Amino acid sequence: MCYRILHKLNLVDVDCDNFFSAPHHTTSYIRGTVMKLNKPRIISARDSHFFTSRTVHMWNSLPDSIVTAPTARCFKIIDYR
C-alpha cells in the first residue's frame, strides 16, 4: 500500500502529502533510500498504531532497487533479503 500511495498509482485515490512527508534536505544526498520518509511525531500510544507510524521505518529500510521498482508487481516479487 505504501508503494501504491507514493507512486500515485491509479488504484489508490489518496494524496501522498496527507500521509507521508519527505525529509527537507538542501542537498540531493540523503542517507538511505531515494524515497526516504520522515517518521511522524507520536504524541500518544494511539498514534503509534496509525498506518504511517507502522510503515515508515520498514519503508526506509528497503534498498533503492525495491522502492524504485517500475511496477507494483515488480515491487512485490523482488527479494530484498
Backbone as a chain_set.jsonl record, in Angstrom:
{"seq": "MCYRILHKLNLVDVDCDNFFSAPHHTTSYIRGTVMKLNKPRIISARDSHFFTSRTVHMWNSLPDSIVTAPTARCFKIIDYR", "coords": {"N": [[0.826, -1.192, 0.0], [1.953, 1.21, 0.754], [3.826, 1.608, -1.313], [2.073, 1.947, -3.462], [0.737, 4.318, -2.738], [2.848, 6.205, -2.644], [3.825, 6.119, -5.25], [1.724, 7.053, -6.633], [-0.314, 5.492, -7.87], [-3.063, 4.611, -9.963], [-4.958, 3.033, -8.747], [-5.263, 3.729, -6.149], [-6.759, 6.256, -4.473], [-5.519, 8.464, -2.926], [-4.027, 11.212, -1.365], [-0.663, 11.631, -1.346], [0.78, 13.504, 0.169], [-0.818, 13.918, 2.383], [-0.438, 11.697, 3.912], [2.332, 10.961, 4.146], [5.561, 12.463, 4.749], [8.327, 13.846, 3.137], [11.836, 14.074, 3.874], [13.252, 17.295, 4.561], [15.756, 18.35, 2.924], [18.615, 20.233, 1.969], [20.512, 19.368, 0.249], [21.131, 17.015, -2.426], [21.835, 14.518, -1.608], [20.784, 11.896, 0.344], [20.935, 9.958, 3.152], [20.358, 6.537, 3.036], [17.442, 5.384, 1.422], [16.312, 6.537, -1.837], [13.736, 7.47, -1.794], [13.148, 8.3, 0.867], [11.327, 8.621, 3.916], [9.936, 10.805, 6.429], [9.601, 10.062, 9.881], [6.504, 10.163, 11.505], [5.512, 12.356, 14.171], [4.891, 10.981, 17.283], [2.423, 11.355, 19.513], [0.673, 10.223, 21.317], [-0.08, 6.918, 22.628], [-1.989, 5.874, 21.003], [-1.445, 7.001, 18.508], [0.713, 5.52, 17.598], [-0.289, 3.324, 16.345], [-1.246, 4.02, 13.882], [-1.272, 3.806, 10.283], [0.829, 5.201, 8.947], [2.736, 5.502, 10.984], [3.462, 2.883, 11.519], [4.611, 1.937, 9.138], [6.719, 3.536, 8.083], [9.39, 3.152, 9.108], [9.94, 0.565, 8.207], [9.698, 0.951, 5.425], [11.796, 2.806, 4.945], [13.952, 1.165, 5.397], [14.179, -0.438, 3.211], [16.003, -1.299, 0.208], [17.15, 0.848, -2.541], [16.63, -0.35, -5.03], [14.266, -1.656, -4.679], [12.312, 0.22, -3.714], [12.176, 1.875, -5.887], [11.08, 0.359, -7.848], [9.727, -0.442, -11.062], [7.025, -1.207, -11.376], [4.122, -2.149, -9.407], [3.886, -4.875, -9.257], [6.509, -5.768, -9.758], [7.669, -4.684, -7.47], [6.564, -6.315, -5.509], [7.657, -8.852, -6.058], [10.44, -8.691, -5.897], [13.286, -9.845, -4.23], [14.521, -8.917, -1.201], [16.212, -9.801, 0.75]], "CA": [[0.0, 0.0, 0.0], [2.863, 2.352, 0.808], [4.343, 1.771, -2.674], [0.995, 2.475, -4.307], [0.48, 5.71, -2.374], [3.992, 7.037, -3.017], [3.979, 6.161, -6.707], [0.482, 7.647, -7.151], [-0.97, 4.568, -8.791], [-4.473, 4.967, -10.162], [-5.832, 2.182, -7.936], [-5.368, 4.316, -4.821], [-7.112, 7.666, -4.567], [-5.072, 9.057, -1.669], [-2.992, 12.213, -1.563], [0.573, 11.223, -0.672], [1.184, 14.535, 1.128], [-1.62, 13.793, 3.594], [0.002, 10.527, 4.671], [3.762, 10.903, 4.382], [6.328, 13.67, 4.451], [9.721, 13.591, 2.78], [12.754, 14.94, 4.628], [13.56, 18.578, 3.931], [17.202, 18.495, 2.845], [19.049, 21.188, 0.957], [21.369, 18.674, -0.703], [20.461, 15.917, -3.105], [22.228, 13.258, -0.99], [20.031, 11.507, 1.533], [21.371, 8.64, 3.604], [19.281, 5.566, 2.951], [16.835, 5.24, 0.108], [15.999, 7.739, -2.611], [12.391, 7.904, -1.409], [13.093, 8.223, 2.319], [10.203, 9.33, 4.531], [10.076, 11.212, 7.829], [8.714, 9.406, 10.834], [5.591, 11.143, 12.113], [5.644, 12.543, 15.614], [3.901, 10.197, 18.03], [2.062, 12.101, 20.712], [0.048, 9.299, 22.269], [0.023, 5.498, 22.27], [-2.94, 5.67, 19.908], [-0.792, 7.395, 17.266], [1.673, 4.511, 17.162], [-0.999, 2.288, 15.596], [-1.625, 4.518, 12.567], [-0.57, 3.214, 9.148], [2.085, 5.901, 8.677], [3.689, 5.228, 12.056], [3.907, 1.492, 11.438], [5.27, 1.567, 7.894], [7.834, 4.392, 7.674], [10.675, 2.516, 9.422], [10.103, -0.566, 7.295], [9.914, 1.504, 4.081], [13.125, 3.4, 4.88], [14.973, 0.12, 5.455], [14.247, -1.126, 1.918], [17.001, -0.743, -0.706], [16.656, 1.653, -3.664], [16.14, -1.189, -6.122], [12.888, -2.064, -4.385], [11.399, 1.362, -3.634], [12.055, 2.487, -7.207], [10.63, -0.663, -8.795], [8.892, 0.208, -12.084], [5.607, -1.538, -11.208], [3.772, -2.747, -8.121], [4.167, -6.312, -9.359], [7.962, -5.901, -9.549], [7.903, -4.385, -6.062], [6.165, -7.485, -4.708], [8.435, -10.076, -6.301], [11.871, -8.507, -5.662], [13.757, -10.414, -2.965], [15.414, -7.941, -0.598], [16.956, -10.393, 1.874]], "C": [[0.871, 1.256, 0.0], [3.434, 2.64, -0.583], [3.296, 2.418, -3.56], [0.701, 3.939, -4.001], [1.609, 6.611, -2.866], [4.19, 7.157, -4.52], [2.712, 6.641, -7.412], [-0.176, 6.763, -8.212], [-2.46, 4.858, -8.836], [-5.432, 4.105, -9.343], [-6.076, 2.752, -6.546], [-5.628, 5.807, -4.971], [-6.818, 8.356, -3.234], [-3.974, 10.063, -1.992], [-1.781, 11.846, -0.703], [0.971, 12.224, 0.419], [0.382, 14.491, 2.416], [-1.155, 12.647, 4.484], [1.465, 10.583, 5.068], [4.406, 12.247, 4.115], [7.771, 13.27, 4.183], [10.608, 14.496, 3.611], [13.056, 16.219, 3.855], [15.067, 18.792, 3.981], [17.541, 19.5, 1.756], [19.949, 20.535, -0.08], [20.607, 17.522, -1.327], [20.803, 14.57, -2.479], [21.431, 13.033, 0.287], [20.507, 10.122, 1.923], [20.168, 7.702, 3.611], [18.729, 5.509, 1.549], [16.561, 6.584, -0.552], [14.666, 8.323, -2.153], [12.195, 7.795, 0.1], [11.946, 9.085, 2.853], [10.543, 9.731, 5.954], [9.129, 10.404, 8.689], [7.795, 10.462, 11.429], [5.822, 11.233, 13.622], [4.529, 11.798, 16.322], [3.651, 10.894, 19.355], [1.445, 11.187, 21.764], [0.224, 7.864, 21.786], [-0.898, 5.172, 21.099], [-2.29, 5.969, 18.56], [0.159, 6.335, 16.731], [1.028, 3.399, 16.351], [-1.449, 2.75, 14.211], [-0.75, 3.892, 11.482], [0.788, 3.876, 8.918], [3.135, 5.61, 9.745], [4.26, 3.821, 11.952], [4.775, 1.21, 10.221], [6.519, 2.363, 7.538], [9.187, 3.735, 7.941], [10.951, 1.361, 8.463], [10.404, -0.076, 5.874], [11.336, 2.054, 3.942], [14.234, 2.356, 4.916], [15.107, -0.644, 4.135], [15.311, -0.494, 1.029], [16.356, 0.004, -1.876], [16.057, 0.809, -4.776], [14.694, -1.618, -5.909], [11.95, -0.867, -4.398], [11.227, 2.071, -4.965], [11.65, 1.471, -8.27], [9.656, -0.029, -9.788], [7.392, -0.071, -11.946], [5.373, -2.135, -9.83], [4.065, -4.244, -8.125], [5.656, -6.583, -9.144], [8.311, -5.653, -8.084], [7.608, -5.604, -5.2], [7.103, -8.668, -4.871], [9.939, -9.916, -6.066], [12.229, -9.039, -4.285], [14.777, -9.458, -2.375], [16.193, -8.504, 0.585], [18.407, -10.485, 1.599]], "O": [[0.56, 2.239, -0.672], [3.513, 3.8, -0.987], [3.6, 3.335, -4.323], [0.441, 4.72, -4.917], [1.352, 7.668, -3.441], [4.668, 8.182, -5.007], [2.638, 6.634, -8.64], [-0.54, 7.224, -9.294], [-3.044, 5.302, -7.847], [-6.617, 4.428, -9.259], [-6.986, 2.314, -5.842], [-4.807, 6.533, -5.532], [-7.726, 8.774, -2.515], [-3.092, 9.785, -2.806], [-1.88, 11.765, 0.522], [1.449, 11.822, 1.48], [0.849, 14.978, 3.446], [-1.448, 12.63, 5.68], [1.807, 10.283, 6.212], [3.88, 13.067, 3.363], [8.356, 12.464, 4.906], [10.18, 15.577, 4.015], [13.107, 16.208, 2.625], [15.596, 19.342, 4.947], [16.842, 19.603, 0.748], [20.136, 21.078, -1.169], [19.566, 17.104, -0.82], [20.143, 13.574, -2.774], [21.411, 13.875, 1.186], [20.483, 9.206, 1.102], [19.102, 8.038, 4.126], [19.486, 5.579, 0.582], [16.578, 7.629, 0.098], [14.495, 9.542, -2.131], [11.187, 7.257, 0.559], [11.641, 10.143, 2.303], [11.348, 9.073, 6.613], [8.005, 10.099, 8.289], [8.252, 11.538, 11.815], [6.277, 10.277, 14.25], [3.355, 11.967, 15.995], [4.539, 11.009, 20.2], [1.674, 11.363, 22.961], [0.635, 7.636, 20.649], [-0.601, 4.285, 20.299], [-2.551, 5.274, 17.578], [0.384, 6.264, 15.523], [1.735, 2.606, 15.728], [-1.981, 1.95, 13.442], [0.385, 3.496, 11.747], [1.787, 3.185, 8.718], [4.316, 5.484, 9.423], [5.429, 3.602, 12.268], [5.612, 0.309, 10.275], [7.323, 1.882, 6.739], [10.055, 3.762, 7.069], [12.068, 1.206, 7.97], [11.271, -0.631, 5.199], [12.005, 1.802, 2.94], [15.356, 2.645, 4.5], [16.05, -1.415, 3.962], [15.51, 0.719, 1.08], [15.174, -0.179, -2.168], [15.075, 1.213, -5.399], [13.983, -1.911, -6.87], [10.894, -0.924, -5.029], [10.247, 2.79, -5.163], [11.855, 1.702, -9.462], [8.852, 0.823, -9.409], [6.575, 0.751, -12.361], [6.312, -2.575, -9.167], [4.451, -4.807, -7.101], [6.024, -7.517, -8.431], [9.162, -6.345, -7.524], [8.343, -5.884, -4.253], [7.324, -9.415, -3.917], [10.654, -10.918, -6.039], [11.566, -8.728, -3.295], [15.81, -9.21, -2.997], [16.78, -7.738, 1.35], [19.167, -10.959, 2.444]]}, "num_chains": 1, "name": "protein.A"}
